[in-house]
Amino acid sequence: MNYVGIDIHKRYSICATQDEQGRRLRGARIEGNSASAFAQYLAGLNGPCKIALEACWNWGTLYDRLAPLPQVEEVVVAHPLKTRLIGESQIKTDKIDAQALATLLRGNFISRVHVPQKAVRQRKDQLRQRLYFARLRTKIRNRTHALLDRQEKLELPQCSDLFGAKGRGHLRRLELPEPDHTLLHEDLALLELLNAQIKDQEKRIARENVGDEKTELLLSVPGLGPILAAVIASEIDEPARFRDAEHLCAYAGLVPSTHGSGGKIYHGKLLWSANKWLRWAFIEAAWVAVGCSGYFGAFYKHQRSRGKKANTAITIVARRMCRIVWHLLQEKRPYLAAPPKKNGKTISPAAPV
């Protein structure tokens, strides 16, 4: 068996190969990262190959090129933050990084990353594009608010949404001094374009979610609409890869960091090395759920009554929702709005379970 470590770059990659005894064989610089170039390099090795690469810079594209090659027995994707032999090295070059990956792969010390199927990765890309556009729209709205706030004696319409149909019509008719007048109309034009793009994306997402079992199950959870349910389903992918609900909560970054020493334990901020898309989806869903669900609303009020701040309380609600989602996906059943039970007795939804 040959063990190949690949250090990925945008326009090229560095390969390093070891045999089963750890002897260094050949290495090469692969220009263009093409499948044919990698196949030619691997053909010069005797026997099958296992390949290790880090999850960085379009790793999925290179994974799809390497996995079908006849010489490749397995492609392992390493977690960049957990590859300590590379991250903590004081002398760091592309060749050394590739050799380190090959060494870790040979000893089976690679911290592996879950590799979803190509269709799932493509679905993630579409959903993340919609989320990116929504964040960009929020930034433009904030810029518009800042522009309006610097105007003197400006009267705005009494409407629930300044960027709704009525509000946008009023903003177009405003006569502001230059250059703010031009800037306002540029912002409004870009908002119109983003709104149209987001609507098209939402229609496409809705069509592709028809018949998706996981998304349909999650739609039964209060606070989860078509977009958030699809995001959570695609980011989790296979719930069985998490040992229990707590591991999913940690993956979503909904648990605090913990430091313990000498019998003393400190809890800090939320885990920063987590799936930011999944955490965002659960937090957004929790804010909606506390307003439309008696269970989640009571649970939120209970946390507030304990002295928790609003953001902390909503994070606790999101963590409870994450646990529920894991059980629903594992058991393949929809959410039922039933009071929780303890020792066979129904208890208040605000009480700790």
Secondary structure as the mmCIF struct_conf table of DSSP 4:
data_model
#
loop_
_struct_conf.conf_type_id
_struct_conf.id
_struct_conf.beg_label_comp_id
_struct_conf.beg_label_asym_id
_struct_conf.beg_label_seq_id
_struct_conf.end_label_comp_id
_struct_conf.end_label_asym_id
_struct_conf.end_label_seq_id
STRN STRN1 ASN A 2 ILE A 8
BEND BEND1 LYS A 10 ARG A 11
STRN STRN2 TYR A 12 GLN A 18
TURN_TY1_P TURN_TY1_P1 GLU A 20 GLN A 21
STRN STRN3 ARG A 24 GLU A 31
TURN_TY1_P TURN_TY1_P2 GLY A 32 ASN A 33
HELX_RH_AL_P HELX_RH_AL_P1 ALA A 35 ALA A 43
TURN_TY1_P TURN_TY1_P3 GLY A 44 GLY A 44
BEND BEND2 LEU A 45 GLY A 47
STRN STRN4 CYS A 49 GLU A 54
BEND BEND3 ALA A 55 ALA A 55
BEND BEND4 TRP A 57 ASN A 58
HELX_RH_AL_P HELX_RH_AL_P2 TRP A 59 LEU A 66
TURN_TY1_P TURN_TY1_P4 ALA A 67 PRO A 68
BEND BEND5 LEU A 69 LEU A 69
TURN_TY1_P TURN_TY1_P5 PRO A 70 GLN A 71
STRN STRN5 VAL A 72 ALA A 78
HELX_LH_PP_P HELX_LH_PP_P1 HIS A 79 HIS A 79
HELX_RH_3T_P HELX_RH_3T_P1 PRO A 80 LYS A 82
HELX_RH_AL_P HELX_RH_AL_P3 ARG A 84 GLY A 87
TURN_TY1_P TURN_TY1_P6 GLU A 88 GLU A 88
BEND BEND6 GLN A 90 ILE A 91
HELX_RH_AL_P HELX_RH_AL_P4 ASP A 94 ARG A 106
TURN_TY1_P TURN_TY1_P7 GLY A 107 ASN A 108
STRN STRN6 ARG A 112 ARG A 112
HELX_RH_AL_P HELX_RH_AL_P5 LYS A 118 ASP A 149
TURN_TY1_P TURN_TY1_P8 ARG A 150 ARG A 150
BEND BEND7 GLN A 151 GLN A 151
TURN_TY1_P TURN_TY1_P9 GLU A 152 LYS A 153
HELX_LH_PP_P HELX_LH_PP_P2 LEU A 154 PRO A 157
BEND BEND8 SER A 160 SER A 160
TURN_TY1_P TURN_TY1_P10 LEU A 162 PHE A 163
BEND BEND9 GLY A 164 GLY A 164
HELX_RH_AL_P HELX_RH_AL_P6 ALA A 165 ARG A 173
TURN_TY1_P TURN_TY1_P11 GLU A 178 PRO A 179
HELX_RH_AL_P HELX_RH_AL_P7 ASP A 180 ASN A 209
TURN_TY1_P TURN_TY1_P12 VAL A 210 GLY A 211
HELX_RH_AL_P HELX_RH_AL_P8 GLU A 213 LEU A 218
TURN_TY1_P TURN_TY1_P13 LEU A 219 SER A 220
BEND BEND10 VAL A 221 VAL A 221
TURN_TY1_P TURN_TY1_P14 PRO A 222 GLY A 223
HELX_RH_AL_P HELX_RH_AL_P9 PRO A 226 ILE A 236
HELX_RH_3T_P HELX_RH_3T_P2 PRO A 239 ARG A 241
BEND BEND11 PHE A 242 ASP A 244
HELX_RH_AL_P HELX_RH_AL_P10 ALA A 245 TYR A 251
TURN_TY1_P TURN_TY1_P15 ALA A 252 GLY A 253
BEND BEND12 VAL A 255 VAL A 255
STRN STRN7 PRO A 256 SER A 261
TURN_TY1_P TURN_TY1_P16 GLY A 262 GLY A 263
STRN STRN8 LYS A 264 LEU A 270
HELX_LH_PP_P HELX_LH_PP_P3 LEU A 271 LEU A 271
BEND BEND13 TRP A 272 ALA A 274
HELX_RH_AL_P HELX_RH_AL_P11 LYS A 276 CYS A 292
HELX_RH_AL_P HELX_RH_AL_P12 GLY A 294 SER A 305
TURN_TY1_P TURN_TY1_P17 ARG A 306 GLY A 307
HELX_RH_AL_P HELX_RH_AL_P13 ALA A 310 GLU A 331
TURN_TY1_P TURN_TY1_P18 LYS A 332 LYS A 332
STRN STRN9 LYS A 341 LYS A 342
TURN_TY1_P TURN_TY1_P19 ASN A 343 GLY A 344
STRN STRN10 LYS A 345 THR A 346
TURN_TY1_P TURN_TY1_P20 PRO A 349 ALA A 350
BEND BEND14 ALA A 351 ALA A 351
#
